[in-house]
Amino acid sequence: MAGHSKWANTKHRKAAQDAKRGKVFTKLIRELTVAARQGGGDPDANPRLRAAVDKALGANMTKDTVQRAIDRGAGDTENDNVEELTYEGYGPEGVAILVECMTDNRNRTASDVRHAFSKFGGNLGTANSVAFLFSQQGRIGFASDSDEEQLLELALEAGAEDVEEGDDGEHIVVTSPAAFGAVRDAFDTAGLEPEFSEVGKYPANYTPITDIELATRVVKLIDWLEELDDVQNVYTNADFSDDVLEALA
């Protein structure tokens, strides 16, 4: 076991909120379609698509809906005008924020994202102003009472990079994006069901936030960004303390 990883704060709050808003399926379908268009419709040969499929099925999307989205992307007949954009910026007190978008109107998206940063005391940065702080990884999480030795053995044999301990003692398997599918398959074959699995952007270091007023401003900015139709993912290096999380709940 190595390291210590903050993973739950924003990601799981985001998943719950998106489900309530009814937006999660729209964003998942968009990701499935674009991933299939760019890398082909076979999840076994397309790591990005495999991660998107796992995420969609984990959100209770039906297999038929998943396959239709893949077929639409692999057919290369729709969404050719959709482009992927990444915006980088700083929230209140310099918290790093990375915003991944898919859009058919670059000007609209840029305006919406810029407005969000300005509204909540942040500002957009230039290319690679914060992106260098984040790396793309696959992460597969298991409960704290899982068999640590079994997880470590399976993970390393399947090509994972490490197994880390989370804040509440959970075990987090870290992989490269390319190895994510093979590692997840190894756990599936062994009958081990993770609490979460995803490919995302993770910061090497986090900015501790213990002030409730500051945390509220950061959360409002993230929420506003996530509400935007063109935004797929929002990543931050903000690390909210337990007291702050309780106050925000």
N, C-alpha and C positions, 0 to 999 in steps of 0.2 A: 504494500500500500504506500502511496506517495501523494503528497500535496494536500491541498484543502481547496474546495471549490464552491463558490457561490453560484447557484444555477436556478434557484426557484423563484426569487423575488418577483421579477417582472414577467418571466415567461409563463408561469402558471396563472398569475393574475390575468395576463393577456388572454390566455386560452379560455378562461371562464367568462371574461367580458365579451370576447368575440362570439362565443356560443350564444350568449344572451342576445346579442345584437343580430344574430342571424347572418353575420358576414363571413364566418369562418369557411363555409363551403365554397363561397364565391372565390375566396383567395386561394383555397386549396386547389380548386379546379383550374384556376389560372396558372398556378405553379406546375400542376401535372401537364397541362397542355404545352406550356413553354419548354419544360424539361424534355418532353417527348419530341417536340419539334427540333430542339437543338441537338439532342443526343440519341434519338431513336426511341422506338416504343418498347424495347425489351429492358425491363428493370434490371435483369441480371447483368446486362452489358452497359448500363447507364446508371452510375452511382447516384446522380442527382435525382433521377426518376425514382429509383428504389427508395430513397429517403422520403420523397414526396408521397409515394404510395403508402409507406408505413405510417406516415403522419395522417394521411387521409383516412386510412382504415382505423387508426387509433382514435379518430374523431367520429367514428361510427358512420362514415360514408359507405354506401353500399358498393360492392365490387362492380356492379353494372355501371354505376355512375363513374367510378374510377376508370373503368375500361373505356367508356365513351369519351372521357376527357383525354385519355392517352391516344385513342384512335383519331380524335380531332387534331391533336398536335402532330402525330406521326404522319397524318395525311397531308400536312403542310398546305392546307387550303384556307385555313382561318387564322386570325390573329397575327398575320404577317406584319401588321403595322404596330404590334406591341413591342416596345423596347424596354430593356432593363436599365434602370438608373440607380445610382447610389449617391445619397447626399450625406455629407459629414458636417458635424457642427458641435457646438458646445451649449449645454443647458445652463441653468443658474449655477453660479460659482464654479464654472468650468467643467462640469460633468460632461464626459464624452458621450456623444450619441451618433449612431450610425443608422441611416434610414434606407432600406432597400425598397424600390418601387418597380412596378410594371405599369406602363402607361402607353396610351395611343396619342397623348398630347403632352409633349415635353413642357411647353410653356405653362399649361394649367398646373401640372404637378409641381414645377419649380415654384410657382407663385404660392400654391397651397402650403408647401413645406416651409418656405421662407416666412410666410405669415405666421405659422405655428411657432417657429423659433422666436420671432419678434414679439409675439403676444405674451409669451411666458418668460421673457428676460434672457433668452438665449440668442445665439447668432450662428449663421451658416459659416462653415469654414471652406478653405480651398481643398483641392484634391489631395488626399493623403494627410490631411491635417489631423485626423484621428484614426483613420483606417489602419495605420501601422500598429495601433494598440491592440487590434483584434486579429485573431486567426480563426480560420474555418476548421471546425472539428465535428466529428460525430460523437454523440454522448448517449450512453444507455445506462439508465439508473435502476438500481435494485434496492429493496428495503434493507434496513440495517441488520435485520435478523437473517439475511440470506447467508449461505455458506461462502465465506470469503475465499477460502482456498479453492473451491470449485469454480467460482467466478474468475479468479485470477488465472487458473490453469486453462479454462476454456477460452478466456479472452486472449491470452498471449498466443495460444496455439492457433487461433483464428486470425491473428494479425493485428490485434489491438496494440495501442501504444502504451497504455498504462491503466491502472485502476486506482482511483482517488477516493478519499473519504470526504463526504459532504458534511454540511453543517450539523445535520441531525444524525450522523453516523451512517447515512446511506452510502452504498457503494456505487461509484460512477465510473463506468468503463469509457475510456477516451480512445477514439480511433481517428485515423485520417478519413476524409470524405470517401476516398476510393475503397477503403476497407470496411466501411460501415455495413454494407449489405452482408458480407461474408461473416462478420462478427455477429450481427443480429441473427443470421441463419443458424450459427453454431448454438446460440442460446435457445432458439426455437426448437432445434433438433433435440436438445437436452431437456426440453419441457420447462424451461425457465422463462417466466413471463415478466418483463421489466415493468416498472412503474411509469417510465417514460423512455422514449428514444427519438432522437432528432439529430439533424445536421444543422448547425448554426454558427454564428460568430461569437467568440468568447474572448474577453480581454485578458491579457497576461496579468494585469494588476487592477485592483478595484479602488474606487474613491469612497471611503467611509462617509456615511451620512447619518448623523445622530440628532440633527436639528429638525424638529417636526415641521416648522414653517418652510425650510428649504426642501425637505422631502415632499411636501405637498405641492410645491411649485414644479419640482422635477416630475412628479407623477402626473400632474395636470398636462404638462407638455407631452409626455409619452402617450397619455390617453388621447390627446387631441390628434397627434400624429397617427395613432393606430385607427382612429375613426376615419381617416382619409381613404377614399375608395382605392386610390392608386398605390397605397402603401401596403407592402407585403409583410415586412418585418422591421421591428425597431430593436436595436441593441444598445446597451448602455453599460458603462463601467460603474454605475452607481451601486453601492452596497448599503442597503438600509439596515440599520440596527434592529434588533428584536423589539425594543421599546417603540421605535418609530413604526414598525410594521403593525404592532398592536394598536397604535393610535390611529393609523390609517384604515384599519379594518372596518 
